[in-house]
C-alpha cells in the first residue's frame, strides 16, 4: 500500500534575474533525425535527442502584480514593482498551445514565451488545473510551431533513462539526464498526487518543462523538487496531461466527480479491528450531511471495497476513480458495514474547486471599454476563441457588452465579432477607440462583423461624443 511522503516541497519556480546571461542562436541549426534508441541502458543519442526536440521547448516568463508590504525583498523586487518569474513549457499543438505548470503562471498579469530561436511571443492562459499543477497557454504566433510528441508511462519502469530540457535559473535550453527513479509517488501536494520521481537534475525554472524518454516522447511535466534533497525531482505523468488536455482546451478547467466523504487508508491495526486486511478497502472517516454519500446511506466507519466494479485498496485509487465520473452519473459502490458486504448507488456531483475563480479571472483578455462613442465593451479575439466561435479568419474583436441607448444598441449584439471598420481590418480591441475618434459625427460607419457563424455588414451612426 502506497503512503504519502510528508515532505516540505519546493516547487521549481524561478524568479528571473537580469544578471544571468543567456544566448540563443539567430537561426535554428539543421535538426538531425532522432535515432530510435532501444538500448535504454546507454546514453548514446541524448545529444541527438536534444538537438531534435529542443525546438519544442519554451521558456515562460511572467510579470505578477506589484508586491507590497515588504514582500518584494523576498523576490529581489522593490515594493510597487511587478515581480518577474520564469519557468519552462513545451508546445503541444502547432497553432501555439503549450503546457506549463499552474504555479508558473498563476496570478500573472502578462506572460511571454521564448521559443528556441530566441523569439518572444505574447501568451495567455487557456486553461488550468491547480489540483495537478498543469496549465495550458496559447502563444501568439504567425507561423506553426513544432509540437512535442506525447508518450505514455504505462510501459515504463524505474531505471529507464530520461532527459529534462528547460530553463533552470533562467538558463534557457539546458539539458540534464538521469533515470526514472520511481513511479506513483504521493508527496503531499494534493489529493491527486501521482508523480514520477527522477534524478535528472531539476532546478527552479525547470517547472513546466518536458521530461523525455530516449525515444523523444514527453513522459512527464517537471514540477517539484525536495529542498536539499540531493537532486530528487518530481514530474506529473504525461498520461495525466493527456486526460486533462481536452477539458483545458475546450472549457478552461477540469470538472471532477465528488461524493462528499472523507476517506483514509486502513493501517494494519485499524484493519485488524474490523477483522480485515489493510488492502481490503478504504475507510470512510466522515460523511458530508446532505451530500451524495449521505443520500446513498453511506456512514462514517463504512469500508469502501469497490466502485463501479473496480477494486479499491488505497485512497488515491478511490479519489482517481470518483474524479473520472461525470456529475449526475449514478455509480455503484460496494462497502462493508458491521462485517457484512453491502451495495448502494451514489449520484455523483461536481467536486468544489476553490481555485476555479482565480483560473476564470485569467482565462479571457482584459476587456477594453470603448470610451463612449459606440458604448460597448470589447475583447480581442485569440485563436482559441476563434475556434470556439467558428471564426475562420481567427481575428477580430469580440463584443462583450452593449450599453442601453448607445449608438451600438440595436445594431450590434453581444457575441458579435467586429472584423473590419470601413476598410480597416481589426485585429485588437485597442485599435477601435482611436479609429472611432476620427469618425465624423452622424455619418454612417460600415462594419463587417461575424454573427451566428456568418459574416454580415452593418452600419451605424455615432451621434454623440464621449463626455
Secondary structure as the mmCIF struct_conf table of DSSP 4:
data_model
#
loop_
_struct_conf.conf_type_id
_struct_conf.id
_struct_conf.beg_label_comp_id
_struct_conf.beg_label_asym_id
_struct_conf.beg_label_seq_id
_struct_conf.end_label_comp_id
_struct_conf.end_label_asym_id
_struct_conf.end_label_seq_id
STRN STRN1 UNK A 9 UNK A 11
STRN STRN2 UNK A 14 UNK A 14
TURN_TY1_P TURN_TY1_P1 UNK A 18 UNK A 19
BEND BEND1 UNK A 20 UNK A 20
BEND BEND2 UNK A 26 UNK A 27
HELX_LH_PP_P HELX_LH_PP_P1 UNK A 28 UNK A 35
TURN_TY1_P TURN_TY1_P2 UNK A 40 UNK A 41
TURN_TY1_P TURN_TY1_P3 UNK A 44 UNK A 45
HELX_RH_AL_P HELX_RH_AL_P1 UNK A 46 UNK A 53
HELX_RH_3T_P HELX_RH_3T_P1 UNK A 54 UNK A 56
STRN STRN3 UNK A 57 UNK A 64
HELX_LH_PP_P HELX_LH_PP_P2 UNK A 65 UNK A 67
TURN_TY1_P TURN_TY1_P4 UNK A 69 UNK A 70
HELX_RH_3T_P HELX_RH_3T_P2 UNK A 71 UNK A 75
TURN_TY1_P TURN_TY1_P5 UNK A 76 UNK A 76
TURN_TY1_P TURN_TY1_P6 UNK A 79 UNK A 80
BEND BEND3 UNK A 81 UNK A 81
STRN STRN4 UNK A 83 UNK A 93
TURN_TY1_P TURN_TY1_P7 UNK A 94 UNK A 96
STRN STRN5 UNK A 97 UNK A 101
HELX_RH_AL_P HELX_RH_AL_P2 UNK A 102 UNK A 105
TURN_TY1_P TURN_TY1_P8 UNK A 106 UNK A 107
STRN STRN6 UNK A 108 UNK A 114
TURN_TY1_P TURN_TY1_P9 UNK A 116 UNK A 117
BEND BEND4 UNK A 118 UNK A 118
STRN STRN7 UNK A 120 UNK A 129
TURN_TY1_P TURN_TY1_P10 UNK A 130 UNK A 133
STRN STRN8 UNK A 134 UNK A 139
BEND BEND5 UNK A 142 UNK A 143
HELX_LH_PP_P HELX_LH_PP_P3 UNK A 144 UNK A 149
STRN STRN9 UNK A 150 UNK A 150
BEND BEND6 UNK A 153 UNK A 153
TURN_TY1_P TURN_TY1_P11 UNK A 154 UNK A 155
TURN_TY1_P TURN_TY1_P12 UNK A 158 UNK A 159
STRN STRN10 UNK A 161 UNK A 168
TURN_TY1_P TURN_TY1_P13 UNK A 169 UNK A 170
STRN STRN11 UNK A 171 UNK A 185
BEND BEND7 UNK A 188 UNK A 189
TURN_TY1_P TURN_TY1_P14 UNK A 191 UNK A 192
STRN STRN12 UNK A 195 UNK A 198
BEND BEND8 UNK A 200 UNK A 200
TURN_TY1_P TURN_TY1_P15 UNK A 204 UNK A 205
TURN_TY1_P TURN_TY1_P16 UNK A 207 UNK A 208
STRN STRN13 UNK A 210 UNK A 213
TURN_TY1_P TURN_TY1_P17 UNK A 214 UNK A 215
BEND BEND9 UNK A 216 UNK A 216
STRN STRN14 UNK A 218 UNK A 226
TURN_TY1_P TURN_TY1_P18 UNK A 227 UNK A 228
BEND BEND10 UNK A 229 UNK A 231
STRN STRN15 UNK A 233 UNK A 237
HELX_RH_AL_P HELX_RH_AL_P3 UNK A 238 UNK A 250
TURN_TY1_P TURN_TY1_P19 UNK A 251 UNK A 251
BEND BEND11 UNK A 252 UNK A 253
STRN STRN16 UNK A 257 UNK A 258
STRN STRN17 UNK A 261 UNK A 264
HELX_LH_PP_P HELX_LH_PP_P4 UNK A 265 UNK A 267
HELX_RH_AL_P HELX_RH_AL_P4 UNK A 268 UNK A 274
TURN_TY1_P TURN_TY1_P20 UNK A 275 UNK A 275
BEND BEND12 UNK A 276 UNK A 276
HELX_RH_3T_P HELX_RH_3T_P3 UNK A 278 UNK A 280
STRN STRN18 UNK A 282 UNK A 287
TURN_TY1_P TURN_TY1_P21 UNK A 289 UNK A 290
BEND BEND13 UNK A 291 UNK A 291
HELX_RH_AL_P HELX_RH_AL_P5 UNK A 292 UNK A 295
TURN_TY1_P TURN_TY1_P22 UNK A 296 UNK A 297
TURN_TY1_P TURN_TY1_P23 UNK A 300 UNK A 301
STRN STRN19 UNK A 303 UNK A 307
TURN_TY1_P TURN_TY1_P24 UNK A 308 UNK A 309
STRN STRN20 UNK A 310 UNK A 311
BEND BEND14 UNK A 314 UNK A 314
HELX_RH_AL_P HELX_RH_AL_P6 UNK A 315 UNK A 323
TURN_TY1_P TURN_TY1_P25 UNK A 324 UNK A 324
BEND BEND15 UNK A 325 UNK A 325
HELX_LH_PP_P HELX_LH_PP_P5 UNK A 326 UNK A 326
TURN_TY1_P TURN_TY1_P26 UNK A 327 UNK A 328
STRN STRN21 UNK A 330 UNK A 337
TURN_TY1_P TURN_TY1_P27 UNK A 338 UNK A 339
STRN STRN22 UNK A 340 UNK A 347
STRN STRN23 UNK A 349 UNK A 350
HELX_LH_PP_P HELX_LH_PP_P6 UNK A 351 UNK A 352
TURN_TY1_P TURN_TY1_P28 UNK A 354 UNK A 355
HELX_RH_AL_P HELX_RH_AL_P7 UNK A 356 UNK A 363
BEND BEND16 UNK A 364 UNK A 364
HELX_LH_PP_P HELX_LH_PP_P7 UNK A 365 UNK A 367
STRN STRN24 UNK A 368 UNK A 369
BEND BEND17 UNK A 372 UNK A 374
STRN STRN25 UNK A 376 UNK A 380
HELX_LH_PP_P HELX_LH_PP_P8 UNK A 381 UNK A 382
HELX_RH_AL_P HELX_RH_AL_P8 UNK A 383 UNK A 389
TURN_TY1_P TURN_TY1_P29 UNK A 390 UNK A 390
TURN_TY1_P TURN_TY1_P30 UNK A 392 UNK A 393
STRN STRN26 UNK A 397 UNK A 402
TURN_TY1_P TURN_TY1_P31 UNK A 404 UNK A 405
BEND BEND18 UNK A 406 UNK A 406
TURN_TY1_P TURN_TY1_P32 UNK A 407 UNK A 408
STRN STRN27 UNK A 409 UNK A 409
TURN_TY1_P TURN_TY1_P33 UNK A 410 UNK A 411
STRN STRN28 UNK A 412 UNK A 412
TURN_TY1_P TURN_TY1_P34 UNK A 414 UNK A 415
STRN STRN29 UNK A 417 UNK A 421
TURN_TY1_P TURN_TY1_P35 UNK A 422 UNK A 423
STRN STRN30 UNK A 424 UNK A 425
TURN_TY1_P TURN_TY1_P36 UNK A 429 UNK A 429
HELX_RH_AL_P HELX_RH_AL_P9 UNK A 430 UNK A 437
TURN_TY1_P TURN_TY1_P37 UNK A 438 UNK A 438
BEND BEND19 UNK A 439 UNK A 439
HELX_LH_PP_P HELX_LH_PP_P9 UNK A 440 UNK A 440
TURN_TY1_P TURN_TY1_P38 UNK A 441 UNK A 442
BEND BEND20 UNK A 443 UNK A 443
STRN STRN31 UNK A 444 UNK A 451
TURN_TY1_P TURN_TY1_P39 UNK A 452 UNK A 453
STRN STRN32 UNK A 454 UNK A 461
#
